[in-house]
Amino acid sequence: MKLVSWNVNGIRAAVKKDFENVIAEFDADVFCIQETKAQDDQVVEALKNIQDYKLYTNSAERKGYSGTGILTKSTPVSFSGKMGVEVHDLEGRISHTEFDEFHLVNVYIPNSGNGLKRLNYRAEWDKDFTNYLKGLSTTKPLIITGDFNVAHTANDLANPKSNYNKTSGFTQVEIDGFDHMLKELNLVDSFRKLHPTTFNKYTFWSMRGGARGRNVGWRLDYFLISESIWDKVKSAEIHDHILGSDHCPISLEIEF
């Protein structure tokens, strides 16, 4: 089973670029998207030419902001876009599909903002998201993917010293929240587990200053897997050659 995740930075813009070809080339069983920046009907319209997939989408109340979606070849047991906390659920940040063998949670975790003005909210989100996942984990193993908006360690961004506790995505508050989630839920960071000494592979680059061309990036996108099913994982890759967004796709192959 192949799963792909990509923060598309606006699905309508992505479709005007090469998104449909990327979908075809991956031929994934499940394709998760974040930051659709569109309402549900607009996502459906943007993806109307994509064949062989069922689309499940969750949009923010605020137009042109946030939003997540899942394209899947097989019909899931269920779909939900709610975490159960109203202030979070208004932003369309979760698409949860339950399959026979596992829960798949596609997430776009809040950015702490310029000047870290949203850092307190981010800390609340991380706690609530972990509690939400705890509930799911009592019934089936978890696969959690998406844009987590945190570089977990200094090896996950090009310039750790200049960004630590100054830039959203690499504060101790965010790192601690991510650590807590991994430990509480016995989750494995699939890419890092399989590539322990690969430190120059990133999933996000600022659109300013030619960052992508110089590979001054951040690893913000992950596939996190319940330890109980880790032995079923075959590969986890970062596809940084694929353009079309300020993020690149990531993939996971797992056999049940």
C-alpha positions as CSV (number, residue, x, y, z in Angstrom):
1,M,0.0,0.0,0.0
2,K,1.4,3.4,-1.0
3,L,0.5,6.6,0.7
4,V,1.5,10.1,-0.3
5,S,1.2,13.4,1.5
6,W,1.7,16.9,0.1
7,N,1.1,20.4,1.3
8,V,0.0,21.9,-2.0
9,N,-0.2,25.5,-0.9
10,G,-3.5,26.0,-2.7
11,I,-5.2,23.2,-4.6
12,R,-6.6,25.4,-7.3
13,A,-3.1,26.8,-8.0
14,A,-1.6,23.3,-7.8
15,V,-4.0,21.9,-10.4
16,K,-2.9,24.7,-12.8
17,K,0.6,23.5,-12.5
18,D,1.4,19.7,-12.6
19,F,-0.7,18.2,-9.8
20,E,-2.7,15.8,-12.0
21,N,0.5,14.4,-13.5
22,V,2.0,14.0,-10.0
23,I,-1.0,12.0,-8.9
24,A,-0.7,9.8,-11.9
25,E,3.0,9.3,-11.5
26,F,2.7,8.2,-7.9
27,D,-0.3,6.0,-8.5
28,A,-0.7,5.9,-4.7
29,D,-3.5,4.1,-3.0
30,V,-4.1,7.2,-0.8
31,F,-3.0,10.8,-1.5
32,C,-3.3,13.3,1.4
33,I,-3.3,17.0,0.7
34,Q,-3.0,20.0,3.1
35,E,-3.5,23.7,2.8
36,T,-6.1,23.4,0.1
37,K,-7.1,27.0,0.6
38,A,-10.5,26.3,-0.8
39,Q,-14.1,25.4,0.2
40,D,-15.2,21.8,-0.2
41,D,-17.1,22.5,-3.4
42,Q,-14.1,24.3,-4.8
43,V,-11.8,21.4,-4.0
44,V,-14.2,19.0,-5.7
45,E,-14.3,21.2,-8.8
46,A,-10.5,21.5,-8.9
47,L,-10.0,17.8,-8.7
48,K,-12.9,16.8,-11.0
49,N,-10.6,15.4,-13.7
50,I,-8.8,13.0,-11.4
51,Q,-10.1,9.4,-12.0
52,D,-10.1,6.3,-9.8
53,Y,-10.1,8.2,-6.5
54,K,-12.8,9.0,-3.9
55,L,-12.4,12.5,-2.4
56,Y,-12.9,13.4,1.2
57,T,-12.3,17.0,2.0
58,N,-12.5,19.3,5.1
59,S,-12.4,23.0,4.6
60,A,-11.9,25.9,7.0
61,E,-14.8,28.2,7.8
62,R,-12.6,31.1,6.7
63,K,-12.4,31.1,2.9
64,G,-9.1,30.7,1.2
65,Y,-7.4,29.4,4.3
66,S,-6.1,26.0,5.6
67,G,-8.1,22.9,4.6
68,T,-7.2,19.2,4.2
69,G,-8.3,16.4,1.9
70,I,-7.8,12.7,1.2
71,L,-8.0,11.0,-2.2
72,T,-8.3,7.2,-1.8
73,K,-8.8,4.4,-4.2
74,S,-10.7,2.2,-1.7
75,T,-13.7,3.2,0.3
76,P,-12.8,3.8,4.0
77,V,-14.9,2.5,6.9
78,S,-15.6,6.1,7.9
79,F,-14.5,9.7,7.4
80,S,-14.4,12.6,9.9
81,G,-13.1,16.2,9.8
82,K,-13.7,16.8,13.5
83,M,-11.3,16.6,16.4
84,G,-14.0,17.5,18.9
85,V,-12.7,20.9,19.9
86,E,-14.7,23.6,18.2
87,V,-12.0,26.3,18.1
88,H,-9.7,23.8,16.2
89,D,-12.4,22.2,14.0
90,L,-13.3,25.6,12.4
91,E,-10.0,25.6,10.6
92,G,-10.4,22.3,8.6
93,R,-7.1,21.0,9.7
94,I,-7.9,17.3,10.0
95,S,-9.1,14.6,7.6
96,H,-9.5,11.3,9.3
97,T,-10.3,8.1,7.4
98,E,-10.7,4.8,9.2
99,F,-9.6,1.7,7.2
100,D,-9.9,-1.9,8.1
101,E,-6.3,-2.1,9.5
102,F,-5.6,1.4,10.7
103,H,-6.7,5.0,11.3
104,L,-5.2,7.5,8.9
105,V,-5.1,11.0,10.1
106,N,-4.1,13.7,7.6
107,V,-3.3,16.9,9.5
108,Y,-2.2,20.5,8.8
109,I,-0.9,21.7,12.2
110,P,-1.1,25.4,12.9
111,N,1.9,27.6,12.2
112,S,2.9,29.6,15.3
113,G,3.0,32.7,13.2
114,N,5.3,35.7,12.6
115,G,6.8,36.8,15.9
116,L,5.4,33.6,17.4
117,K,2.1,35.3,18.1
118,R,0.2,32.1,17.9
119,L,2.6,30.0,19.9
120,N,0.3,29.6,22.9
121,Y,-2.5,28.5,20.6
122,R,-0.2,26.0,19.0
123,A,0.7,24.5,22.4
124,E,-3.0,24.1,23.1
125,W,-3.5,22.5,19.7
126,D,-0.7,20.0,20.3
127,K,-2.1,18.9,23.6
128,D,-5.6,18.5,22.2
129,F,-4.4,16.7,19.1
130,T,-2.5,14.2,21.2
131,N,-5.5,13.5,23.3
132,Y,-7.6,13.1,20.2
133,L,-5.1,10.6,18.8
134,K,-5.1,8.7,22.1
135,G,-8.8,8.0,21.7
136,L,-8.3,6.7,18.1
137,S,-5.4,4.5,19.2
138,T,-7.5,2.5,21.5
139,T,-9.2,0.8,18.6
140,K,-6.6,0.5,15.8
141,P,-3.0,1.5,15.0
142,L,-2.3,5.0,13.6
143,I,-0.8,6.4,10.5
144,I,-0.5,10.2,10.9
145,T,0.7,12.3,8.1
146,G,0.8,15.9,6.9
147,D,2.4,19.2,7.6
148,F,3.3,19.3,11.3
149,N,5.0,22.7,11.2
150,V,7.9,21.6,13.3
151,A,11.4,20.6,12.7
152,H,11.9,17.9,15.3
153,T,15.7,18.2,15.8
154,A,18.6,20.3,14.7
155,N,19.1,17.8,11.9
156,D,15.7,18.6,10.4
157,L,16.5,22.2,9.2
158,A,19.4,23.8,7.4
159,N,20.0,26.7,9.9
160,P,19.1,25.5,13.4
161,K,21.1,28.0,15.5
162,S,19.7,31.1,13.9
163,N,16.1,29.8,14.1
164,Y,16.0,28.2,17.5
165,N,13.3,29.8,19.7
166,K,13.1,32.7,17.2
167,T,11.2,31.2,14.2
168,S,7.9,29.3,14.2
169,G,8.6,25.6,13.6
170,F,11.7,25.4,15.7
171,T,10.9,26.6,19.2
172,Q,11.3,24.4,22.3
173,V,7.5,24.6,22.9
174,E,6.8,23.1,19.5
175,I,9.6,20.5,19.8
176,D,8.3,19.4,23.2
177,G,4.8,19.1,21.9
178,F,6.0,16.9,19.1
179,D,8.1,14.8,21.5
180,H,5.2,14.4,23.8
181,M,3.0,13.1,21.0
182,L,5.6,10.6,19.8
183,K,6.1,9.2,23.3
184,E,2.5,9.2,24.5
185,L,1.3,7.3,21.4
186,N,4.4,5.2,20.7
187,L,4.8,6.6,17.2
188,V,7.8,6.2,14.9
189,D,9.0,8.9,12.6
190,S,9.3,6.7,9.5
191,F,11.7,8.8,7.4
192,R,14.2,9.3,10.3
193,K,14.0,5.7,11.3
194,L,14.9,4.5,7.8
195,H,17.3,7.3,7.1
196,P,19.1,8.0,10.4
197,T,22.1,9.8,8.9
198,T,20.4,11.7,6.1
199,F,20.4,15.3,7.2
200,N,20.0,17.3,4.0
201,K,16.6,16.2,2.9
202,Y,13.9,18.7,3.5
203,T,10.2,19.1,2.7
204,F,9.7,22.9,2.9
205,W,11.6,25.9,1.6
206,S,10.8,29.5,2.0
207,M,9.8,31.2,-1.3
208,R,12.1,34.0,-0.5
209,G,15.9,34.3,-1.1
210,G,16.2,31.4,-3.5
211,A,16.0,29.0,-0.5
212,R,15.0,26.0,-2.6
213,G,17.8,26.3,-5.1
214,R,20.3,26.5,-2.2
215,N,18.4,23.7,-0.3
216,V,18.0,25.9,2.8
217,G,15.0,24.0,4.0
218,W,13.1,22.4,6.8
219,R,11.7,18.9,7.3
220,L,8.1,19.8,8.4
221,D,6.2,16.9,6.8
222,Y,6.1,13.4,8.3
223,F,4.6,10.0,8.3
224,L,4.2,8.9,11.9
225,I,3.4,5.2,12.4
226,S,2.3,3.2,15.5
227,E,5.2,1.2,16.7
228,S,2.9,-1.9,16.7
229,I,2.8,-1.9,12.9
230,W,6.3,-0.6,12.2
231,D,7.5,-4.0,11.0
232,K,5.1,-3.6,8.0
233,V,6.7,-0.4,6.7
234,K,8.7,-0.9,3.5
235,S,9.9,2.6,2.6
236,A,9.6,6.3,3.5
237,E,10.8,8.9,1.1
238,I,11.0,12.6,0.5
239,H,10.4,13.6,-3.2
240,D,12.2,16.9,-3.2
241,H,12.5,17.0,-7.0
242,I,8.8,17.6,-7.4
243,L,7.9,21.3,-7.7
244,G,4.6,23.1,-7.6
245,S,4.5,24.2,-4.0
246,D,6.7,25.5,-1.2
247,H,6.6,21.9,0.1
248,C,7.4,18.7,-1.7
249,P,5.5,15.3,-1.4
250,I,6.5,12.6,1.0
251,S,5.6,8.9,0.6
252,L,5.2,5.7,2.7
253,E,4.9,2.1,1.6
254,I,3.4,-0.4,4.0
255,E,2.2,-4.0,3.6
256,F,-0.7,-5.4,5.6
